[in-house]
Amino acid sequence: MISESSLVFDPTSPSHNVARQAAAPLGSLKGKVVGFIDNSKPNFEHLAADLNALLVSRYGVARVVTHRKRSASMSAGAAVLDDLAKECDLVITGSGD
């Protein structure tokens, strides 16, 4: 188990910057659930769709979960982040344009 911690910066509020224990490396993506947070910028959905297909076909990911934010300027919200943390082994947030 990794005992290191990381400082996580949340640009929505300085009070959310907290030290968190780093997660152990996955080792493999096979059988894992990968999440995407789509920030609603143009073209991110295309990138996420391509990555979804690649992750499943080439790396054996069990499934991909996607949450699309209403806009790039809004946070995903604590409930969404909690759900993704419970459901996913790995979450990727992205940008488009």
C-alpha positions in Angstrom: 0.0 0.0 0.0 1.3 3.4 -0.9 1.6 5.8 2.1 2.3 8.9 0.2 -0.3 11.7 0.1 -1.0 14.3 -2.6 -2.4 17.8 -2.4 -5.5 17.9 -4.6 -6.5 21.4 -5.9 -10.1 22.1 -6.6 -10.4 25.4 -8.5 -13.9 26.0 -7.4 -13.0 26.7 -3.8 -9.8 27.1 -1.7 -11.4 25.3 1.2 -11.5 22.1 -0.9 -7.8 21.7 -1.2 -7.0 18.8 1.0 -4.2 16.2 1.3 -5.3 12.7 0.3 -3.7 9.4 0.3 -2.5 8.3 -3.1 -4.3 5.3 -4.6 -2.4 2.2 -5.3 -1.5 1.7 -9.0 -4.0 -0.4 -10.9 -1.5 -2.8 -12.5 -3.9 -3.6 -15.3 -7.1 -2.2 -16.8 -8.5 -5.6 -17.5 -11.9 -6.0 -15.9 -11.8 -2.4 -14.5 -14.5 0.3 -14.7 -13.3 3.5 -16.2 -15.1 6.8 -15.7 -15.0 10.0 -17.8 -16.1 13.4 -16.7 -17.1 15.2 -19.9 -16.8 18.9 -19.3 -19.1 19.7 -22.2 -16.5 21.4 -24.4 -16.8 20.8 -28.1 -15.3 17.5 -29.3 -14.7 15.8 -26.0 -17.5 13.4 -26.6 -15.7 12.2 -29.7 -12.4 11.7 -27.8 -14.3 9.8 -25.0 -16.1 7.6 -27.5 -12.9 6.6 -29.2 -11.1 6.0 -25.9 -14.1 4.0 -24.7 -13.8 1.6 -27.7 -10.0 1.4 -27.4 -10.1 0.7 -23.6 -12.6 -2.1 -24.0 -11.2 -3.7 -27.1 -7.4 -3.4 -26.5 -7.1 -3.3 -22.7 -10.1 -5.4 -21.5 -11.9 -2.7 -19.6 -15.2 -4.1 -18.3 -17.2 -0.9 -19.0 -16.9 2.8 -19.2 -19.1 5.3 -17.3 -19.5 8.8 -18.6 -20.9 11.9 -16.8 -21.4 15.0 -18.9 -21.4 18.3 -17.0 -23.9 21.0 -18.0 -21.0 23.4 -18.8 -17.3 23.6 -18.6 -17.5 26.3 -15.9 -19.6 24.2 -13.5 -18.1 21.6 -11.2 -19.3 18.0 -11.4 -20.8 18.2 -8.0 -20.0 16.2 -4.8 -22.7 13.6 -5.4 -21.4 12.9 -8.9 -17.8 12.6 -7.7 -18.9 10.3 -4.9 -20.8 8.1 -7.3 -17.9 7.9 -9.7 -15.5 7.1 -6.9 -17.7 4.3 -5.7 -18.4 2.9 -9.2 -15.1 3.4 -11.0 -11.5 2.1 -10.6 -10.2 5.1 -12.6 -11.7 8.4 -13.6 -10.5 10.6 -16.4 -11.6 14.2 -16.7 -11.1 15.9 -20.0 -11.2 18.9 -22.3 -12.1 19.3 -25.9 -12.1 22.1 -28.5 
